[in-house]
Amino acid sequence: MTRKQERARARRRWEKQQAKQSQRQQDRARLQRLSAVVAVVVVVLGVVGVLAVTVGRGGGDEAAPGADNTPATVVAGCQPPPSPLGTASELTLPDKATAQGKVFDATIATNCGDIVVRLDGAKAPQAVASFLQLARDSYWKDSPCHRLTTAETLKVLQCGDPTGTGQGGPGYGFGVENAPKDGSYPRGTLAMARTQDPKEGNGGQFFIVYGDSSLPDPDGYTVFGTVTSGLDIVDRVAAEGVAPNASSPDDGSPAAPISILSVAVTEEKS
């Protein structure tokens, strides 16, 4: 198989994984809507049941279905993650000039320890400006890293959605910057996750590459920084694999949950 064929095969695999992820998100949203409808129906039936007891001297109790209380894996050095706030935001896209030509260090505090990243405002000013704003506004407070991939050609941990569903965003979008032409994303890369729209698809979600990966998308993904310490935390989470799901053994929620608690950013002074 030629290198071109290998890239094409990897791209098809990535697109298939993205499609599965999108389908899971849609299914989850439908389930949430259905649960809301069921809850309303249960309330109405409860009222009817009270009336039946009062008027007809009859009635009965109906047990609610139990929740799945299977405990998640907690990696050594991690604390149980906080409950997500579950809300996105409606913010305004910041001016990229706030980050243009500057370098920043960001400490991402998680329930498993600190991950420190270096943000390159010279190569990806819009992505870095957005990151600065979201960090300042505590946008990622108590937000779970909702996706882990463990495929041979794609090893990433995806974070940045306060809702934990993969559908939340900050209320704005922006285009791709500084994407690798060869589709290669080395270990330690910090890049933006996005929708299929390369012009407006970036928002608040990002991914950390914990193993050399290939994403041969023609538009690519914005590389806006590198991990300078704490990558071993991601390694430990990835070692536990993906939580069991019906779609893919190597793409889904991490079996060992990890959440962002806060993000602090400082500018490097020359």
PyMOL commands that set and color helices and strands:
alter all, ss='L'
color gray80, all
select helices_A, chain A and resi 3-56+96-98+125-136+231-239
alter helices_A, ss='H'
color red, helices_A
select strands_A, chain A and resi 103-110+113-120+143-144+147-151+154-159+184-185+189-194+202-211+213-214+223-229+251-252+259-267
alter strands_A, ss='S'
color yellow, strands_A
deselect
rebuild
show_as cartoon
